[in-house]
Amino acid sequence: MKLSLYLDEDAMSRTLVTALRARGVDLETVVEAGLEGEPDEVQMDRAASRGRVIYTFNVADSCRLHREYLERGTMHSGIVVVPRQRYGLKQQIRLLSKLWKAESAESLRNRLVFL
């Protein structure tokens, strides 16, 4: 099954959303979910409950949440993280599109992936 994304608050940009959707990527944003300003745990739970891989710039909290989910034996749909300054918008679009084409929802389950 194709993976679908959930863009959290710090990773979201209108240009990124538009470009990914133009490439056929199924995604939901924190704004669309009505969860702006909610804690990382709420964002992670939303993504997991919808079977969506969360995309974020928040390295420290993502690593912590990933570890906590695994320690509890709780499944998550995957986390894709990139340090904020590592890639520009065009590179993010290219890398996320490539990931979307290459990976399945199952292959990213319970994984933490750094772009």
Protein Blocks (a to p, Z undefined) as FASTA:
>chain_A
ZZdddddfklgcfklmmmmmmnopacddfklnopghiafklmmmmmmmnopacddfblml
mmmmmmmmmmnopacebdcdddfklpcfklmmmmmmmmmmmpcfklmgopacdZZ
